Structure formats: structure tokens, C-alpha cells
Amino acid sequence: MKFLIMTNGAYDDLNWYRKQRTDCFDRIICVDGGAGRARALSLTPHWIVGDLDSICEEDRRYMEIAGVPFKTFPCEKNHTDTQLALGLAAGEGAKKVVVWGGTGSRLDHTISNICSAAALLTRGIDVLFDSPGVTVYLVKDQLVLPGSVGDTVSLIVLGDRAAGVNLHGFQYPLRDAVLESRWQWAVSNVITEPGPVVKVASGNLAVFHYKTPIT
């Protein structure tokens, strides 16, 4: 099953999201104020999850009338609302999760979201964070990147290390490299061939693909 999680983070150009296919998602989960984004995009989620501190009353009432179930949690809790949504998706049988609004101006939330989502990889669940400017793929074995020549790509290690890292179709190829989380050095690579490949033998990577020029 393919899940879409809509958080309350940065979305930038809403027209980009309107152009994305949403009929391919089996379930949609809104994280608190992300319900407002869903409403703006004419999407009806299957659940709204969180402590409801960022959803406005108008959006909340709209979703209640639409019959959307709320999974409500106290404000004082050990997990973020996005972590709760990721856990719900995993528990409901997700095999792939796409996150909208999971990156943005709150650097702490961005890091937390990506690191927390990496836990789903151990359960055989594919995860990516998508937005108009950048897509972040979480990779535990192999990724054929749907990018264009000239795009910027960075690798960030999730966990202690990633070993057996190979890059093909990039300006700076790697062969059986070992990347350490304490000193990240596989940043700002460039695609040189269509269908570039990222492989990792052990460990997890966050692959940042910038779809707009880096200045």
C-alpha cells in the first residue's frame, strides 16, 4: 500500500502539488495543520493525526463534517506528530510512504523527520520526502535516480556509517566507499548521465536530489 503523509511544514508552490498524481495513494494521513494544505488541494485524508495545536478551527470543522477520523494526542508527549503519522502508516501496512511538507524552515523538525523515517526502512518500507525543489530518498540498497544531467545530488549518512557505497553516472563516482556520519563528505555531486545509480551494501543513506539549480 502507498501512503501520503501531509505535514504542516513548508510547501512553497501549491501548484506543483496540484500537478502530482494523488490517485495512486491508497491512504492519506494529515499531520495536524497539514489538514489545511489538504483542503487547499481538494484532498480528503483518511486520518488526521496530532495534538491539534496547529490546525485552524475552520479546517477542523470542515474535516469533521467530511467524516475524517481524528487520532488525537496530548501536547506533552515523547513523539512528534510526524512520528505518530509515520508509525500509523507502518501499522496500517504501508509499503511506500511519500511525505509532503516534511522539510522546511524548522531544521530540527526536518532532521527529526528524516532520521525517524529511516526506521521504516528496517521494516521494508520505502520512504521519500517530496517538494517542488528537492526530493529526499531514503535508501538502504539501491536507487536509480530519476534526475536530469546537471542536477545536484548529496548523500547524507543515516546512522553511524554506510559501507559499500557506489555511485554511477555522477561527476564524482564512488566505488565501495565507506561514509561516516560524523564527517559527511559526499555532498554536492552532479548527475552526468541519465539514470544515475546509488548503491549501498550496508547502512542507510538520505539522497538529496535538487531539481532546481543550486546558486
ABEGO torsion letter per residue (X at the ends): XBBBBBBABBAEBAAAAAABBAAABABBBBBEAAAAAAAAAGBBBABBBEAGAABBAAAAAAAAAAGBBBBBBBABBABBAAAAAAAAAAAAGBABBBBBGABEABAAAAAAAAAAAAAAAAAGBBBBBBBAABBBBBBAABBBBBBBBGBBBBBBBBEABBBGBBBBGBABBBBGBBBBAABBABBGBBBABBGBBBBBABEBBBBBBBABBBX
